[in-house]
Amino acid sequence: MSNKHVLHVMKNEWAKTMKTKSQLLLLLLTPLITVMFISWGLDYVISQTSTYEAAVFFQNEEQMRVADVVLKDYPSFAGFVGGDPKTDVTEGKIDCALVVDDQMIHVYYDSELLSSSTCLKDASDVADALCFAFEGTEVYNDMKDFMPTRQMIDLSSKEDILETFLDRMTGLIGMLIFLTMASNALSLSANSVTGEKERHTFDTMVLCPASLRKILLGKTLVLMVEIFLSGLVGILTGILAFAIWSHDQFSTICELAGKNLAWLPLIILLLLSATLVTTAVFMTIASAFSQTKKASLFSSAGMVLISVSSMIPTFTKNEAVKFFPVANWSIAIKSICRGKGDLAAIGTGFLISVLIFALGLVLSSALWERTNE
């Protein structure tokens, strides 16, 4: 009968926390919208550091004709005759402008608006090339023949490029996923556990056939399912966002890790670890208070602690981090994306999260039953 009691509590608790389909939809939409929007914003910022728009302003068509031989090698620089380069730069229409007069080539840019790190370097190269071109076409052609042909060769491997990309993305996206999981856990645990005391319905539960421990276990399992669902939506949204806005990196990930489907259970294991820790933290906090305001105050600290924990690898290179749940998120995801999923580290992190969950249940039960005394 004990298992039936727990299942009965879970069913009632699910109906209580998810009174309508719209509430369930909101629970799932929150991580979806958050992760999708932030991942788009971060990808946009990254793309802005490598792309730019620039222009060269000439005095007449003759200058522009002579400069055509230069500009064809620099497609990001468009040529114009006349115009207002200063206004175009200050209004953000272009990143920088080269202005050619009779004696000098001026480079205009706004350091507060300039986002690309390569724009000014390319502008300097264009200015040097234009100087040779205006000395005379023959001089410029002779210089091109004399100087060795320039070829850009990137020696970094696909793994190196992916490593840089994942360093930027995994920590932030992980923090957002855990933040939404913790945010949902905060509101749900306060309503489900602390709310019983604040609504004065706790006394009636004492009369139930099931013990208080079994009632708390049922509530905990429902909270765990709800947290897991919100985290799962966040992860799936992150994968979808990579596929849409970071197609090259996503293709590399598929090439390195896509052939081995072991990445799927590893990610689920990471999510379960985070779910167990989050559930333990918020159930313990909710069980310790009889007022939701006080519980929410301490839960806010727990929410920040859990979400920021995923950023720990950014601040330390200590190898021990990869064995701790939540903190090992970005390290584990990078190893999975490289096709080298560290099962030992992820498995150890999961076992630690199980211990934290068990400790949370013991503490929650003790605090929960203390109310009955």
N, C-alpha and C positions, 0 to 999 in steps of 0.2 A: 504493500500500500504506500510505502514511503516514496517510491518513484512516481506513483500516480499523483501524490500530493505535490511533488515538485513540478511535474508537468502541468498540473492544474494551476499552480501559482504562476508558472511561465505564461500560460494561455491568458490568464486574467491580467497579468502585468503587461503583456503585449497589447491587449485591447485597451488597457488604461493609458499607456504611453503613446499608442498610435490610434487615437480615437477615430480619425478619418483618413481616407486615402491621401488627402492633400497634405496632411502632416508627414506621412511617410515620404511623399514626393518631395517635400521641402527638405527632409533629412538627406535625401539623395542628391537633390539639386545643388545644395550648398557647396559640397566639395567639387561637384562637376563645374559649376560656374567659376568658383574661386581658382581652381587649378588651371582651367582652360584660359582664363583671362590673364593670370599672372605669367603663365608659360609663354603666351603670345607676347606680352609686354617685355619679358626678358629676352626672348628671341629677337624682338624688334631692336632692343638696345644693342645686342651683340652685333646684329647686322649693320647697324649704323656706324659702328667703329671701323668697318672695313669698306663701306660704300660711301660715295660722296658725289656731288654735282659741282662742277667748276666751269668757268667760262673765261675766254680770252677776248678782250675788247680792243679792236684795231681802229686806227684813224681813218683808213680808207680801204677800198676793195683790193688795191694793189698789195698792201701789207698782208691782207688776209690770204691772197692768192699765193704769195711767197711762203706763208706759214702753213699752208695746207700739207706740205711734205712732212712737217713736224706733227701737226695735230692728228694725222691719220694713225700715228703710233700711240696716241693718248686719247682713246675714245671717250673718256670721262670729261674731257675739256672741249666745250663747244665754242666756235668762233662767231663773233658778232662785230658789226661795224656800228659805232655809236652806242647809245644806251647810257644807263646810269648804274655803273658797277657798284658804287658805294651803297646806294639804296638797296640794290639786289642782295648784297651781303648782309647789311644790317637788318633787313626784313626777313632773312632766312631763306630767300628764294634759291640761293646757291651757297656753297660752303666757302669758296674763295674765288677771287677774280684777279686775273692778270690784265693790266692796262698798259698798252704799248704806246709810247710817245716817240718823239724824234731821237731822244738821247738815253732813255731809260725804260725798263720794264718794271712796273710796280705790282706788288702782290698785296691784295687787300683781303683780310679775313677778320672775323670777330671771334676772339678766343672764348667768349662766353657761349657762343652758339656752335662752334666747331666741334663736331663729334668724332670725325674720322682721324685716326692717328697717321694715316698714309697720305692724306690730302696735301699737306704742306711739303712733304718730301717730293711728291710727284710735281707739285707746282714749281719747285726749285729746278727739277730736271727739265720741265717744259721751258722755263725761262732761259736756262743755259742753251738749250737746243735752238730756241728762237734767236738768241744772240748770234749764233753761228749762221743761221739761215739768213738773217738780215745783212750779214757781212757779204753775202752773195751766195747764190745757189751752188756755184762751183766750189766755193770754200766749204760750204756745208757738206756737199757730196764727198769732197776730198777727206773731210774730217770723218765722215761715216766710214769711208773706205779704210782710212788709217786706223781708226779705233776698232778694237775687236768687237764682234757682235755680242750684244748683251743677252743672256739667257737666264731666266729665273728658274732655279731648280730647288724645290722644297724637299729636303732630305728627311723630313719627319714622316713616320709611317702612319698608316691608318689608325693604329692603336694610339699613337701619340696625339694625333688630332682629336680622336675620340676622348682621350683622357682629359684634354683641356676643356672640351665641351661639357663633359660630365661633371668636372669640378665646378663649373658655373651653374649647372642645372640641378644636379641631384640633391644638393644640400638645401637649396631654396624650395624646390618642389616637395621634398620630403618634409620640410618644416611646415609647409602649407597643409599637406595631407594630415600630419599629426595634429596641427592646430585645429582643423575641422573635426577630427576625431575627438580631440579633447573638449572642444566647444560643445559638441553634441553630448558627450559624456557628462559635462558640467550640468547642463540643463536637465538631462534625463535622470541622473542620479539624485540631484537635489529634489526633483519632483517625486521620484519613486521612493526614496528612502527617508530623507529628511522631511519630506512633505507629509508622510504618514504621522509623524510626531506633531507637526505644526497643525495639521487638520484634525488632530485628536482622534485619529482612526487606529492608532497603534494599539490601544487597549482592546479593541474588538478582535484584533488579530491574535491576541493571546488566547482567545476562546476557540480558535480554529483547531481542527483535528491535527493539522501539521504543526510541528514545532517552529519556533521563531527562526532557528537555524535553517530549516528547510525553506521557509518563506524567503529568507534573505538569499539563499542559494538560487531559488527560482528567479528573484529579481536580478541577481548578479548575472545569471546566464542570459536573460533577455537583454540586459544592458550590453553584454558582450557581443551578442548577435547584432545589435543596432550599431555599435561602434565599428564592428568588422565590416558591415555593409557600407558605411560611409567611407571607410578607408579603401575598400575595394573599388568603389566608384572613383575615388581620387586617383588611385593607381591606373585604372583603365583610362581615365581622362588624360593623365600624364602621358601614357603611351600613345593615345590618339593625337595629342597635341604635338608630340615629337614627329609623328608620321606626317602631320599636316604642315607644320612650320619649320621643321628641321629635317627636311627630307634626306639630304645627303648623309647626315649623321645617323639617321634612322636606318638608312640602307646599309651603312657600315655595321651597325649593331646587328641587323638581320644577317649580314654576311658572317659576322664573327660568332654570334650566339644562336642564330635562328635555326641552325641545323640540329642543335642539341636541345630537345624540349625539356631538359632538366631544369631550365630557368624558371618554368612555370611553378612547380612545387616549391622551389627556393623562394620565390617572391611571396607565395602564399604563406610560407613559414615565417618570413620577415613580417608580414602583415599580422599573422597570429601572435607573434612575439610582442609587437607594439600594442595589439588589442588586449592581451593579457595584462601587460604593465599598466596601460591606461585604465582598464577596468578596476584593477587592484587599487590604484591611487585614488580614484574618485569614489569608489564604494567605501573605502576607509574614511575619507574625509566626510562623506555624506552621513555615515553612521555615527560620527563623533559629535554631531550637532543636532539640536532640536529646532533650530530656526534656519530657514533657507538663506536668509541674508548673510549670516555668519558662515554657513557652508559655502555659499557662492564666493565669499571673499577669499577663503583659503583655497577653494577650487580654482580660482583665477590664477593663483600662484602655481598650482599644480599644472594648469594648462600651459603657462609660460615655460615651466620647467621641462615638460615633455616635448613641446615644440622646439625649444632651443637645444635640447639634447641631441637632436639630429644634426646640429651644426658643429658639434664637438670636434669631429675630424678636421674642420677648417682651422682650428686653433692649436691642435697638437698632432704630432706624427707618431705618438706612442702606439705600438702594435697591439697593446692590450685593449684598445678601444673597439677593435673588430669583434670582440667576444661579448660585448654588452648590448642588450636589446635597445632599440631606438637609436642609440649612438652609433651602432654599426650599419645604419641604413645606407649612407652614401658609399661607404667602403664596399659593402656587399653588392649594391647595385652596380658599381663600376666593375667589380669582378665578374658579375653575371653578364654584363654587356660585352665584356672582352672574351666571353666564352670560357671563363675560368672560375665558375662559381665555387667559392670556398665553403664546402659543405661542413667541414669541421668547425669553422668559426660561426657559421649561421646556426648550426645545430647546437653549439655551446650557448649561443645567445638565446636560443629558444628554451633550453633547459633552465637557464637563469631566469627567464621570464615566467616559466612555470613555477619556480620556487617563489618568485615575488608575488605571483597570483595566489599561491597557497598561503603565504604569509598574510596577504591582504584579506583573504577569507577568514583566517583565524582572528585577526585584529578587528575586522568588521563585525564578526559574530560576537566577540567580547563586548565591543562598544554598543552593538545593537541590543544585546541582552541586558546590558547595564541599565538601559532605559526602563526595562521591566521591573528592575529592583526599586 
